[in-house]
Amino acid sequence: MAKKIIYKEEVREKLQKGVAKLADAVATTLGPKGRNVAIDKKWGAPSVIHDGVSVAKEIELEDPFENMGAQLVKEAASKTADVAGDGTTTSTVLARAIVDEGIKMITAGSNPMVMRRGLEKAGEYVVNELKKMGKDIKQSDIANVATISAGDPQLGQLIAEALKKVGKDGVVTVEEGRGLSTEIEYKEGMEFDKGYASAYFVTNADKMEADIDDPYILITDKKIAALNELLPFLESLVKVSKNLVIIADDIEGEALATLVVNKLRGTFNTLAIKAPGFGDRRKEMLEDIAILTGGTVISEDTGRKLESVTLEDCGRADKVWADKENARIIGGKGDPSKLKARIAQIRRAIDETTSDFDREKLQERLAKLSGGVAIINVGAATEVELKDKKERVNDAVAATKAALEEGIVPGGSVALLDIATRMNIKDLQDAKASRDEQFGFEIVQRSLEAPFVKLIQNAGIDAGQLIAKARAASATGQGFNVLKLESVESAEPVDMIKEGIIDPLKVVRTAVQNAISVATMILTTEALVVEIPEKKESPAAGGMPGGMGGMDY
C-alpha cells in the first residue's frame, strides 16, 4: 500500500496539534475543580468521565499525522496510570508544555538531539529533588491521599479503612455494587504475580482481565502439555460445575488449545494461571494457595499424578481474577484453623531465618496470606455515575498504595513549582554544557509550572496573577487550597501537608519521567509515515430500466 510522508516543520506542526487536542480534553479534569468530559457511545447514554487516562484512551483523531502526536501522549498517560495509578493528567499537561516550549526553540534554530541531553538532565534533577522532598506517610494522611485522588472525602475514608485492614501488601478490589451506597466487605484471599496463560481466557476485553465466580481450583506444580491424564477428572467436573481454574507450572501446546476451544464453545468456563515463584519457593506458595482454598497440591513429591485427581482435591473460592501479570483469589474456602496454623508456621520461619533475602520473601508470603482481600462495592444512582465512580475508586486505591510505597510530597502542584524555582542553569554552565543543552534544561524548568497554572485555571482564577505569589510560597511547602480559592486578592497560602493536600511521590515522579520521555521522542522526530487509504470506486451508475414490452407509443 502507498505511503504518505511528511518532514521537518510540517511534522512538528502536526504532532503539536495532535498533542494539543488530546491535552485540552484531558486537562479539563485536573484538580478538585476540574470538569467532566462526556464521551459518546454508539449505543446507550454517553459516558461522563472525570479521569484523565479514561478520556485519553477514547481519543482518536481524524488526521493520521495529528493522531500520532495524540497517541504518543496517550502512551505517557497510560504508562503513568499503569505504574502509579494516578497522575495521568499531570503527565499529559507536562508533556504538552515541554513539546510547545521545545518546538519554539527548534523553530528558532536549536538542535533537538543536543537539546535532548538537557531535557534528560533536567528530568534526573527533578526526580532527585522529589526524592529529597518525600516524607513517609502517616496513618492519618492515607485518607487525604485517597480523597484527593477520588475527589470525594467519603470514598477517601472508605479506601483508607480498607488499606488499614489489609495492609499495603494486601489486596483491595473494586466491584460494582447493587445499591446506592458504597460499602466494604472483607474476605480471605491473596494475590500473586503471575497472570493467565493465554489472552483467550479474558472475560473483560476492555481491560484484558479474566474472572470466574465460584470455581473449582486445580493446583499442581507440574507442566500440563496434554489433557488425556485429566479427562476422567473433567468428566466428573462437568456434572457439578462448569467453572474451573487451573494453577500449574505451565500449560502449553495441546492442553492449552483444548482448554481455550472448550471455553469458547461454552463446554466449560476455564481460566489457566501460571504458578507463582520459582523452585522451592513455588512449592511453598502453591501449598499456601491450597490451604487458603481447601485444596491439595498435585505433586510427584507427594506421590500424586494428574490421572489421580478428584473433585475433592480441588480448592474452592468465591472468585478468581487474573490479568496478564497478576492473579487474585478472593474468598478462599479453606479450613480457617489450617490457615492460622500456616500463618504461625511462616512467622516462626521469619524469626528463625538468618538470610535477609529469605526473610523478605517470607514476609511477602505472610502479608499475602494474612492480609486477606477488601472488596469495595461501589454504589451509585445510575449506570453512568457507577462507571465513573468505579474508575475514580480504582485510581485512588492505586495512588494510596503508591503513597505507602514511596511516601508523599506537598500536593496542589507545589512540589514541582518549588523545584522549578530552585533549578539552576549555572551547574550546566559550569560543566560547559552547550547552549542547546542548556535550553533543554530550561524548557523543563518552565514547563514544571504548567500543572499549577492549569489547576488554577480550572478553578476559574487567573493563574498569571497568582503565579508569583505561588513561587514564593512553594519554598516552604505552602500553596493554595483550590477548593477554598475564590479570587486572587483573597488567596492565602497554606501549609499543604498540614491541610492534607498531598500527592504520592511515586505519582509525581512517574508523571515527570513519562512526560519528558514522550516529549523528547516527539521533539526528535523529523519524518512521519502513514498509509494512504485506498479510494473505493463507486459502482457505475446503471441506466434507466427498460420499459415493459408492449408499452411503446
Secondary structure, DSSP 4 states (H G I P E B T S, - for coil): --EEEEEHHHHHHHHHHHHHHHHHHHHTT-STTPPPEEE--SSSSPEEE--HHHHHHH---SSHHHHHHHHHHHHHHHHHHHHHSS-HHHHHHHHHHHHHHHHHHHHTT--HHHHHHHHHHHHHHHHHHHHHH-BPPPHHHHHHHHHHHHT-HHHHHHHHHHHHHH-TTSEEEEEE-SSSS-EEEEE-EEEES--BS-GGG-SBTTTTBEEEES-EEEEESSEE--SGGGHHHHHHHTTT-SEEEEEESEE-HHHHHHHHHHHHHTS-EEEEEEPPS-HHHHHHHHHHHHHHHT--EE-GGGT--GGG--GGG-EEEEEEEE-SS-EEEEEE-S-HHHHHHHHHHHHHHHHH---HHHHHHHHHHHHHHHH-EEEEEE--SSHHHHHHHHHHHHHHHHHHHHHHHH-EEETTTHHHHHHHHH--THHHHHTT--HHHHHHHHHHHHHTTHHHHHHHHHTTS-HHHHHHHHHHHHTTTEE--GGG---TTT---EETTTTT-EEEHHHHHHHHHHHHHHHHHHHT--EEEEEPPPPPPPPPPPPPPPPPTT---
